[in-house]
Amino acid sequence: METPDGPENATSKKIMRPEILNPLFAEVEALKGVGPTMAKPLKRLKLEKVVDVLFHLPVGIVERKRVDTVEMEDAGRIVTVRVTPIDYRSSGGMRGPFRVHATDQAGNVLSLVYFGSNSGWAKKLFPLGEPRIVSGKLEMYGQELQMIHPSHVLSPEEGADLSESEAVYPLSEGLTNHRMAQLAEQAIARAPDLAEWIEPSLLDTRSWPGWQEAIRRIHADPQDELARARLAYDEIFANQLALMLVRASSRRRRGTPLLGTGRLRDALVLPYAPTGAQSRTIAEIEGDLQQATPMVRLLQGDVGSGKTLVATMALLTAVEAGTQGALLAPTEILARQHHATITKTLAGLPVNVAILTGREKGKARESTLMGLADGSIDILIGTHAIFQEKVGYRNLGLAVVDEQHRFGVAQRLLLQAKADRPPHLLVMTATPIPRTLSLSHYGEMDISRLDEMPPGRQPIETRVISGERLDEIAGALGRHMAKGGQAYWVCPLVEESELSDLAAAESRAESLRAAFGDKVGVVHGRMKGPEKDAVMAAFQRGDLGVLVATTVIEVGVDVPNATLMIIEGADRFGLAQLHQLRGRVGRGDQHSICLLLRGNGLSETSRARLALMRETNDGFRIAEEDLRLRGAGEVLGTRQSGEAEFRLAGPERVAAYIQTATDDARLLVDRDGGLEGPRGQAARTALYLFERDAAVGLLRAG
């Protein structure tokens, strides 16, 4: 959604956040003790505003046992004890331990251990002879009791207030749990008492606390089920209300009916007849385009189900009606793939298809912009460069967004704002979406499904193999290439870092080149566009036998002769990602194989995921199972999701509350006066609180 602080929203109306929320939307530096140094670990956790800290909920609780003396029987527990420092012991090295020896009230010695260059800090914390309250994990080191880096070191007066239980927060390097708890306490103090937005009878039935009380309770006790449920519901409700307002806004606005003549579609020569699912979906879209109310439709289609043909037919309808069409892709590779495919499909037709990405510069870019403005370009394909401010259309009638989950609602609205009248909107995804996620992410859309595969497509044989058999796999790859076949080798997802994934790809390519020479190419996300295109073109021509890649090839690569997919470290990927990668083979009529290389010591979840991949090619079944096993974030892929994410509501709660929240939002709109009624005013605040505020701007614009 649009941020409330932005200069304008997609409707060019100023959005004003309720003043009562301003303390929560201050920058995180507004909290006491947060300077440039502390801001870094907070921002690594995406805690940039006070509200982010407020919604950074604890995940567990630590019990602290108060003791008068340290005893061996308490080793392994977290204890709080009063001690008096008696001497310092240094190992002499910069990285060795520095020990503060202290005694409890019975004279038992406790060693307080600090590593690194912390001796000065330790001496400052523990002046000799001055009592301190320390709390941390008590451990045995030989015959010595020790506490490494105590979590709390307080004066006796301060220690009297130390709680015997403490919430545990997700942390990043440079941030202690104690510090995070202090920041959360400040954020809670800024949380205002807000008017109630939940329907009263629902609130009574569930026995949920008010919003402010729920926030206080969950930070004090992460196991407070009623408080956690209340906050999760609030977020789901705000999301569903926002989607409902977006949909209502779309329904109110007048668009341009697109009545195709059939002259271009009838002249199109296809290599095969459309499937029944394609024909049905094309008819649904054609019916939508003929209406004055702008179409807002989601097209779900499994890998290889023929979404591009459906989109092409819709774009031709727009051109037949005298308007322009635009297709928005999330990556340059996918944009260029679409441009090549659609240009080839429309060869011989009087349709001018152009491309615009960040790479188009100078005269080529100016020529494209002029063609859009004067209407000589019929269809534009590109990345998000196609809705930048300087890009103007003469008459945009239809916008198609591919890989929808990478674009948020606000980005879609920016594209729609490129026309005097809202264009029709078709969004597509190759990630099959369970019903729960359809409601929570795409609730403002009508949905079509391509549930048939084009003729000639064969199921992909999937095998799970130990990653220790790399030599055998390399041998099989050599035999495959000797027969003229091509293959992908996808490197493991090391961590959420392009650099580490790049290192894995380069290392694997180097080892394969030792065996296969210049038949090995490599692509990754940090390569420059022309360099990446050159490697991809060489692979498509057959000059390369194996393409080593990171997940950059997940979408947008179509090489029918590539019939072998090797995914290294397959247990590190989400099911949906594995399914997308597997879909890069099986593009032609040849038998294709996908080898999933697993690590050792798999969890039960990993075993279940890989077993499911082996037994089915049905993306919709995989998506439902992925939601059950791993949650919504993994279904969309950790690197893919561009929609507003749920921070307080996990997948189980989304599944449990999504229908109730949808019904509650509908009651608000249909019975309770929308955002203008008393409950609606409170709900308006909830939209801002959960950053779904673009919907408020839409309501005003409507």
C-alpha positions in Angstrom: 0.0 0.0 0.0 1.0 3.6 -0.4 2.8 5.0 2.6 0.9 7.8 4.3 3.9 10.1 4.3 4.4 9.9 0.5 3.7 13.1 -1.4 0.6 11.7 -3.2 -1.1 8.4 -3.5 -2.1 6.7 -6.7 -5.2 8.8 -7.0 -3.3 12.1 -6.5 -5.2 12.9 -3.4 -3.4 13.8 -0.2 -3.7 11.1 2.4 -3.9 12.4 6.0 -3.1 10.0 8.8 -5.1 10.5 12.0 -3.1 12.6 14.4 -3.6 10.0 17.2 -1.3 7.6 15.3 1.5 10.1 14.7 3.6 9.0 17.7 3.6 5.4 16.3 4.7 6.5 12.8 7.7 8.5 14.0 11.1 7.2 12.9 12.6 4.6 15.2 15.3 7.1 16.1 12.6 8.9 18.1 12.9 6.3 20.8 15.3 7.0 23.6 18.7 5.5 23.1 18.3 4.9 19.4 21.1 6.6 17.5 22.8 5.7 14.2 24.6 2.7 15.8 21.4 1.1 17.3 19.4 2.0 14.2 21.4 -0.4 12.1 20.4 -3.7 13.8 16.9 -2.5 14.1 16.7 -1.7 10.3 18.1 -5.2 9.6 14.9 -6.4 11.3 12.9 -3.9 9.2 12.1 -1.9 12.3 12.2 1.6 10.8 9.3 3.2 12.6 8.0 3.0 16.2 5.0 1.0 15.0 7.4 -1.6 13.6 8.8 -2.0 17.1 5.3 -2.2 18.5 4.4 -5.0 16.1 7.7 -6.9 16.6 6.2 -9.4 18.9 8.1 -11.6 21.3 8.3 -15.3 20.4 8.8 -16.9 23.8 9.4 -16.2 27.5 12.4 -16.7 29.8 11.9 -17.7 33.4 14.6 -16.3 35.8 15.1 -18.1 39.1 16.0 -15.7 42.0 18.6 -17.3 44.2 20.7 -16.2 47.2 23.6 -18.5 46.4 24.9 -20.1 43.2 24.7 -23.9 43.4 25.8 -26.7 41.0 22.2 -28.0 40.9 21.1 -24.8 39.1 23.6 -25.2 36.3 21.8 -24.9 32.9 19.2 -22.5 34.3 18.8 -18.8 34.1 19.3 -17.4 37.6 19.4 -13.9 39.2 21.8 -13.5 42.1 23.5 -10.7 44.1 27.3 -10.9 43.9 30.3 -8.8 44.9 33.3 -8.5 42.5 36.6 -9.5 44.1 39.2 -9.6 41.3 39.8 -9.6 37.5 41.6 -12.3 35.5 42.7 -11.7 31.9 43.9 -14.4 29.5 46.3 -12.0 28.0 45.0 -12.3 24.4 42.7 -9.8 22.7 40.2 -12.6 21.9 40.6 -14.7 25.0 38.1 -14.6 27.9 38.2 -11.8 30.6 36.9 -13.0 33.9 35.4 -11.1 36.8 35.5 -13.3 39.9 32.6 -12.4 42.3 31.2 -14.0 45.4 27.6 -14.6 46.5 26.3 -14.0 50.0 27.7 -17.4 51.2 31.1 -16.7 49.7 30.7 -19.1 46.7 32.7 -17.9 43.7 31.0 -17.1 40.4 33.1 -16.3 37.3 31.6 -13.7 35.0 33.1 -14.2 31.6 33.4 -11.7 28.7 35.0 -12.4 25.3 36.7 -10.1 22.9 38.0 -6.7 23.8 35.5 -6.2 26.6 37.8 -6.0 29.6 37.4 -2.2 30.0 33.6 -2.6 29.7 33.6 -5.4 32.3 35.6 -3.4 34.8 33.2 -0.5 34.4 30.2 -2.8 35.0 31.9 -4.5 38.0 33.9 -2.1 40.3 35.6 -4.3 42.8 33.8 -4.4 46.2 30.5 -3.0 44.9 27.5 -5.3 44.9 25.7 -6.1 41.7 22.6 -8.0 40.7 23.5 -10.3 37.7 21.1 -12.5 35.7 22.1 -15.0 33.0 22.6 -18.7 32.3 24.6 -20.5 35.0 27.1 -23.0 33.6 29.7 -25.4 34.9 33.3 -25.0 33.5 35.4 -27.7 35.0 34.7 -27.3 38.7 33.9 -23.6 38.3 30.5 -22.0 38.1 30.4 -19.3 35.5 28.0 -16.9 33.6 29.0 -15.8 30.1 28.0 -12.3 29.2 25.2 -11.9 31.8 22.1 -10.5 30.2 21.5 -8.1 33.1 24.0 -6.3 35.3 22.2 -3.9 37.7 22.7 -2.1 41.0 20.9 -3.6 43.9 18.3 -0.9 43.7 17.6 -1.5 40.0 17.8 -5.3 40.4 14.9 -5.2 42.8 12.6 -4.5 39.9 14.0 -7.2 37.6 11.1 -9.4 36.5 11.3 -13.1 37.1 10.0 -13.7 33.6 11.1 -11.9 30.4 9.7 -11.9 26.9 12.1 -13.1 24.2 12.3 -11.2 20.9 13.7 -12.0 17.5 17.1 -10.2 17.4 19.9 -9.3 15.0 23.6 -8.8 15.6 24.2 -5.8 17.8 20.9 -5.9 19.6 20.3 -7.6 23.0 17.0 -8.9 24.2 17.1 -6.5 27.2 17.5 -3.5 24.8 14.8 -4.8 22.5 12.4 -5.1 25.5 13.2 -1.5 26.6 12.4 -0.2 23.1 9.2 -2.2 23.0 8.2 -0.7 26.4 8.7 2.8 24.9 6.6 1.9 21.8 3.9 0.5 24.0 3.8 3.8 26.0 3.1 5.6 22.7 0.2 3.2 21.8 -3.0 5.2 22.1 -6.4 4.0 23.2 -8.3 3.6 19.9 -12.0 3.4 19.3 -13.2 -0.2 18.6 -13.5 -1.3 15.0 -14.5 -5.0 15.5 -18.3 -5.7 15.3 -19.5 -5.7 18.9 -21.2 -9.2 18.9 -18.1 -10.7 17.4 -15.9 -9.1 20.0 -18.2 -10.4 22.8 -18.3 -13.9 21.3 -14.5 -14.2 21.2 -13.9 -12.5 24.6 -11.0 -10.5 23.0 -9.4 -7.6 24.8 -9.3 -4.1 23.3 -6.5 -3.3 20.9 -4.4 -1.3 23.3 -4.8 -3.9 26.1 -3.9 -6.7 23.6 -0.7 -5.0 22.7 0.3 -4.6 26.3 -0.6 -8.1 27.2 1.2 -9.8 24.3 4.5 -8.1 25.0 4.2 -9.1 28.7 3.2 -12.7 27.9 3.8 -14.1 24.4 1.6 -17.1 25.3 -1.5 -14.9 25.9 -3.8 -16.6 23.3 -6.6 -14.1 23.4 -4.3 -11.1 22.9 -2.4 -12.7 20.1 -5.7 -13.8 18.4 -7.1 -10.3 18.7 -4.1 -8.6 17.1 -3.9 -11.2 14.3 -7.6 -10.6 13.5 -7.1 -6.8 13.5 -4.5 -7.2 10.8 -6.6 -9.6 8.7 -9.6 -7.4 9.0 -7.8 -4.3 7.9 -6.4 -6.2 4.9 -9.8 -7.5 3.9 -11.5 -4.1 4.3 -8.8 -2.5 2.2 -9.3 -5.1 -0.6 -13.0 -4.6 -0.4 -12.6 -0.8 -0.8 -10.3 -1.2 -3.7 -12.8 -3.5 -5.4 -15.7 -1.1 -4.6 -13.6 1.8 -6.1 -13.0 -0.2 -9.2 -16.7 -1.0 -9.6 -17.7 2.6 -9.2 -15.3 4.0 -11.8 -16.2 4.2 -15.4 -13.8 2.7 -17.8 -13.8 2.2 -21.6 -15.7 -0.8 -22.9 -13.3 -2.7 -25.3 -15.3 -4.3 -28.1 -13.0 -6.3 -30.2 -13.8 -6.8 -33.9 -12.0 -10.1 -34.2 -9.9 -9.0 -37.2 -6.5 -9.6 -35.5 -7.5 -12.7 -33.4 -9.1 -14.4 -36.4 -5.9 -13.8 -38.5 -3.7 -15.3 -35.8 -2.1 -18.6 -36.8 -1.4 -20.8 -33.8 0.6 -24.1 -33.8 -2.1 -25.8 -31.8 -5.7 -25.2 -30.8 -6.2 -23.6 -27.4 -7.2 -25.9 -24.5 -10.6 -25.9 -23.1 -9.4 -23.9 -20.1 -7.7 -21.3 -22.3 -10.9 -20.9 -24.4 -13.0 -20.6 -21.3 -10.7 -18.0 -19.7 -10.4 -16.0 -23.0 -14.2 -15.8 -23.1 -14.4 -14.7 -19.4 -11.9 -11.9 -20.1 -13.6 -10.9 -23.4 -16.9 -10.5 -21.4 -15.2 -8.4 -18.8 -13.5 -6.1 -21.4 -16.9 -5.3 -23.0 -18.1 -3.8 -19.7 -17.8 -0.1 -18.8 -16.7 -1.2 -15.3 -12.9 -1.9 -15.5 -12.0 -5.5 -15.3 -9.9 -6.6 -12.3 -9.1 -10.3 -12.9 -6.5 -12.6 -11.6 -5.4 -15.4 -13.9 -3.9 -18.4 -12.2 -2.1 -20.9 -14.3 0.4 -23.6 -13.5 3.8 -23.6 -15.1 3.4 -24.2 -18.8 -0.4 -23.9 -18.8 -0.5 -21.2 -21.5 -1.1 -17.9 -19.7 0.9 -16.0 -22.2 -1.5 -16.9 -25.1 -4.5 -15.8 -23.0 -2.8 -12.5 -22.3 -1.9 -12.1 -26.0 -5.5 -12.6 -27.0 -6.6 -10.0 -24.4 -4.1 -7.5 -25.7 -5.2 -8.1 -29.3 -8.8 -7.3 -28.2 -7.6 -4.0 -26.7 -5.8 -3.2 -30.0 -8.9 -4.1 -32.1 -10.9 -1.7 -30.0 -8.5 1.1 -30.8 -6.6 1.3 -27.5 -3.2 0.3 -26.4 -2.1 -2.6 -24.2 0.8 -2.9 -21.7 2.3 -6.0 -20.1 4.3 -5.5 -16.9 6.9 -8.2 -15.9 8.9 -8.3 -12.6 12.3 -8.9 -14.2 14.1 -7.9 -17.3 14.7 -11.5 -18.3 11.0 -12.2 -18.1 10.1 -9.0 -20.0 12.5 -9.8 -22.8 11.1 -13.4 -22.9 7.6 -12.1 -23.2 8.6 -9.6 -25.9 10.3 -12.4 -28.0 7.4 -14.8 -27.6 4.6 -12.3 -28.3 6.5 -10.7 -31.2 6.9 -14.2 -32.7 3.3 -15.1 -32.1 2.0 -11.9 -33.8 4.4 -12.1 -36.7 2.6 -11.0 -39.9 -0.1 -9.0 -38.1 -0.2 -5.2 -38.3 0.6 -4.8 -34.5 3.5 -2.8 -33.3 5.1 -4.4 -30.2 7.8 -2.5 -28.2 9.8 -3.1 -25.1 10.9 -0.7 -22.3 13.1 -1.7 -19.4 15.7 0.2 -17.4 18.3 -0.8 -20.0 16.7 1.2 -22.9 18.5 4.5 -23.1 18.9 7.5 -25.3 17.3 7.6 -28.8 15.8 4.1 -28.5 14.0 5.1 -25.3 12.9 8.4 -26.7 11.5 6.7 -29.8 9.5 4.3 -27.6 8.1 7.1 -25.5 7.1 9.0 -28.6 5.4 6.0 -30.1 3.4 5.5 -26.9 2.3 9.1 -26.8 1.3 9.3 -30.5 -0.4 5.8 -30.4 1.9 4.2 -33.0 2.9 1.6 -30.5 0.1 -0.9 -29.9 1.5 -3.1 -27.2 4.3 -2.2 -24.7 6.1 -4.9 -22.7 8.5 -4.1 -20.0 9.5 -3.9 -16.3 8.1 -1.3 -13.8 9.9 1.3 -16.0 6.6 1.3 -18.1 4.7 3.2 -15.4 7.4 5.8 -14.5 6.3 9.4 -14.5 7.7 10.2 -18.0 5.9 7.3 -19.7 2.7 8.5 -21.2 0.1 6.5 -23.3 -2.2 7.9 -25.9 -5.0 5.6 -24.9 -4.1 2.7 -22.5 -7.0 0.3 -22.5 -5.6 -2.8 -20.9 -2.8 -3.5 -18.4 -1.5 -7.0 -17.9 0.7 -7.7 -14.8 2.7 -11.0 -14.8 3.9 -12.7 -11.7 1.3 -10.7 -9.7 2.7 -11.5 -6.3 5.8 -9.4 -6.9 3.7 -6.2 -7.2 1.7 -4.6 -4.5 -1.7 -2.9 -4.8 -0.2 0.6 -4.9 2.0 -0.4 -7.9 -1.0 -1.7 -9.8 -2.8 1.6 -9.1 0.2 3.5 -10.5 -0.1 1.6 -13.7 -3.9 2.2 -13.9 -3.3 5.9 -13.3 -1.6 6.1 -16.8 -5.0 6.5 -18.5 -7.7 9.2 -18.5 -10.1 6.4 -17.7 -9.0 3.4 -15.6 -7.8 0.7 -17.9 -8.9 -2.9 -17.6 -6.5 -5.0 -15.5 -5.5 -8.6 -15.9 -2.9 -10.0 -13.4 -1.3 -13.4 -13.8 0.7 -15.7 -11.6 2.3 -19.1 -12.2 2.3 -19.7 -8.4 -0.8 -21.6 -7.7 -2.6 -19.9 -4.8 -4.6 -21.7 -2.1 -8.1 -20.3 -1.5 -7.0 -18.8 1.9 -4.3 -16.7 0.2 -6.6 -15.8 -2.7 -8.9 -14.2 -0.2 -6.2 -12.4 1.7 -4.0 -11.2 -1.2 -6.4 -10.9 -4.1 -9.8 -10.4 -2.5 -10.6 -7.4 -4.8 -10.3 -9.6 -8.0 -12.3 -12.0 -10.0 -10.3 -15.2 -10.5 -9.8 -17.5 -13.5 -7.8 -20.7 -13.4 -6.0 -22.5 -16.2 -6.3 -26.1 -15.0 -5.4 -27.9 -18.2 -2.0 -28.3 -19.9 -1.5 -27.8 -23.7 -1.4 -31.0 -25.8 2.0 -32.7 -26.0 3.2 -31.6 -22.6 4.5 -34.6 -20.6 4.7 -34.9 -16.8 8.2 -34.2 -15.5 9.8 -37.2 -13.8 11.2 -36.1 -10.5 13.8 -38.0 -8.5 15.2 -37.2 -5.0 19.0 -38.1 -4.7 21.6 -37.6 -2.0 23.8 -34.6 -2.6 26.8 -36.8 -1.8 26.4 -38.5 -5.2 27.7 -35.5 -7.1 30.2 -37.5 -9.2 27.4 -39.8 -10.4 25.2 -36.9 -11.2 28.0 -35.1 -13.1 28.6 -38.3 -15.1 24.9 -38.5 -16.0 25.0 -34.8 -17.0 27.9 -35.6 -19.4 26.0 -38.5 -21.0 22.9 -36.2 -21.4 24.9 -33.5 -23.1 26.7 -36.1 -25.4 23.2 -36.9 -26.8 22.6 -33.3 -27.6 20.5 -32.5 -24.5 20.8 -29.4 -22.4 20.4 -28.9 -18.7 20.0 -26.4 -15.9 22.0 -26.7 -12.7 20.4 -24.5 -9.9 22.7 -23.8 -7.0 21.5 -23.9 -3.4 19.9 -21.0 -1.6 22.7 -20.4 0.9 21.0 -17.5 2.7 18.9 -14.5 1.8 21.9 -12.8 0.2 22.7 -12.4 -3.5 26.4 -12.4 -2.8 26.4 -15.8 -1.1 24.2 -17.3 -3.8 26.5 -15.8 -6.4 29.5 -17.5 -4.8 27.7 -20.9 -4.8 26.9 -20.5 -8.5 30.4 -19.4 -9.5 32.0 -22.3 -7.5 29.7 -24.9 -9.1 30.3 -23.5 -12.6 34.0 -23.7 -12.1 33.9 -27.3 -11.1 31.7 -28.2 -14.0 34.0 -26.4 -16.5 36.8 -28.6 -15.3 34.8 -31.5 -16.8 32.9 -29.9 -19.7 34.9 -26.8 -20.7 33.2 -24.0 -22.5 29.9 -25.8 -22.6 29.1 -24.4 -19.2 27.5 -21.0 -18.7 26.5 -19.2 -15.6 23.8 -16.5 -14.8 23.0 -14.8 -11.6 21.2 -11.7 -10.4 24.3 -9.4 -10.1 25.3 -9.7 -13.8 24.6 -6.7 -16.0 21.7 -7.1 -18.4 23.6 -7.4 -21.7 26.0 -10.0 -20.2 23.1 -12.0 -18.8 21.3 -11.8 -22.1 24.4 -13.0 -24.0 24.6 -16.1 -21.8 20.9 -16.8 -22.1 21.0 -16.4 -25.9 23.9 -18.8 -26.1 22.0 -21.4 -24.1 18.9 -20.9 -26.2 21.0 -21.4 -29.4 22.4 -24.6 -28.0 26.0 -23.3 -27.8 25.9 -24.1 -24.1 25.1 -27.6 -22.7 24.5 -26.6 -19.1 23.4 -23.4 -17.5 24.4 -22.9 -13.9 22.2 -20.4 -12.2 20.7 -19.0 -9.0 16.9 -18.7 -8.8 17.1 -15.9 -11.4 15.9 -18.5 -13.9 12.8 -19.2 -11.9 10.7 -17.3 -14.4 11.1 -16.2 -17.9 13.3 -18.9 -19.5 11.9 -21.1 -22.2 14.3 -23.6 -23.9 12.4 -26.6 -25.1 15.6 -28.6 -25.7 16.6 -28.3 -22.0 15.1 -31.5 -20.5 17.2 -32.0 -17.4 16.9 -29.9 -14.2 19.3 -30.4 -11.3 18.5 -28.5 -8.1 21.3 -28.7 -5.6 20.3 -28.3 -1.9 16.7 -28.8 -2.8 15.7 -29.1 0.8 16.6 -25.4 1.3 13.9 -24.2 -1.1 10.2 -23.7 -0.6 7.9 -26.1 -2.4 6.5 -23.4 -4.7 10.0 -22.4 -5.7 11.0 -26.0 -6.4 7.8 -26.3 -8.6 8.6 -23.1 -10.5 12.2 -24.2 -11.1 11.1 -27.7 -12.2 8.8 -26.0 -14.7 11.8 -24.7 -16.7 12.0 -28.2 -18.2 9.2 -30.1 -19.9 8.7 -27.1 -22.3 8.6 -29.3 -25.4 7.4 -32.8 -26.3 10.5 -34.6 -25.0 10.7 -36.6 -21.7 12.1 -34.4 -19.0 13.7 -35.2 -15.6 14.2 -33.1 -12.5 16.8 -34.2 -10.0 16.4 -32.9 -6.4 19.7 -33.1 -4.6 19.1 -33.3 -0.8 21.3 -32.9 2.2 21.7 -35.2 5.1 19.7 -35.1 8.3 16.4 -33.9 6.8 13.6 -32.8 9.0 10.2 -34.4 8.7 8.9 -31.4 7.0 11.7 -31.5 4.4 11.1 -35.1 3.8 7.4 -34.5 3.3 8.0 -31.7 0.8 10.5 -33.6 -1.3 8.2 -36.7 -1.3 5.3 -34.5 -2.6 7.5 -33.1 -5.4 8.3 -36.6 -6.4 4.8 -37.8 -6.6 2.9 -34.9 -8.2 3.2 -32.2 -10.9 0.0 -30.6 -9.8 0.9 -27.1 -8.7 -2.4 -26.4 -7.0 -2.0 -29.5 -4.8 1.6 -28.5 -4.0 0.5 -25.0 -3.1 -2.1 -26.2 -0.6 0.4 -28.6 1.0 3.0 -25.9 1.1 0.7 -23.6 3.0 0.1 -26.4 5.5 3.7 -27.3 5.9 5.5 -24.0 5.7 3.2 -21.0 5.8 2.1 -18.2 3.5 5.5 -16.5 3.1 7.0 -19.7 1.7 4.1 -20.4 -0.6 4.9 -17.1 -2.4 8.7 -17.6 -2.0 10.8 -15.6 0.4 12.2 -13.4 -2.4 8.9 -13.0 -4.3 6.3 -11.6 -2.2 5.6 -7.9 -3.1 2.2 -7.7 -1.3 1.8 -6.2 2.1 2.8 -9.1 4.4 1.1 -10.1 7.6 3.3 -9.3 10.5 0.9 -10.4 13.3 -1.1 -13.1 11.6 0.6 -16.4 10.8 -0.9 -18.7 8.1 -2.9 -20.8 10.6 -4.6 -17.6 11.9 -5.2 -16.3 8.4 -6.9 -19.6 7.5 -8.9 -19.5 10.7 -10.1 -15.8 10.5 -10.1 -14.9 6.8 -13.7 -15.6 6.2 -14.9 -14.0 9.5 -12.8 -10.9 8.7 -14.2 -10.7 5.2 -17.8 -11.0 6.5 -17.1 -8.4 9.2 -15.6 -6.0 6.6 -18.7 -6.5 4.4 -21.0 -5.8 7.3 -19.1 -2.5 7.9 -19.4 -1.5 4.2 -23.0 -2.7 3.6 -24.8 -2.2 6.9 -22.7 0.1 9.1 -22.2 3.1 6.8 -18.8 2.2 5.5 -15.9 4.5 6.7 -18.3 7.4 7.4 -20.2 5.7 10.2 -19.0 5.5 13.9 -17.5 2.1 13.5 -16.2 3.1 10.1 -14.2 6.0 11.6 -12.5 3.5 13.9 -11.9 1.2 11.0 -10.4 4.0 9.0 -7.8 4.3 11.8 -7.1 0.6 11.6 -6.4 0.9 7.9 -3.7 3.5 8.7 -2.4 1.6 11.6 -1.8 -1.5 9.5 -0.6 0.5 6.5 -3.5 -0.4 4.2 -4.2 3.3 3.8 -4.2 3.5 0.0 -7.8 2.2 0.3 -8.8 5.4 2.1 -7.4 7.5 -0.7 -9.4 5.4 -3.2 -12.6 5.9 -1.3 -12.1 9.7 -1.4 -11.2 9.6 -5.1 -14.4 7.6 -5.7 
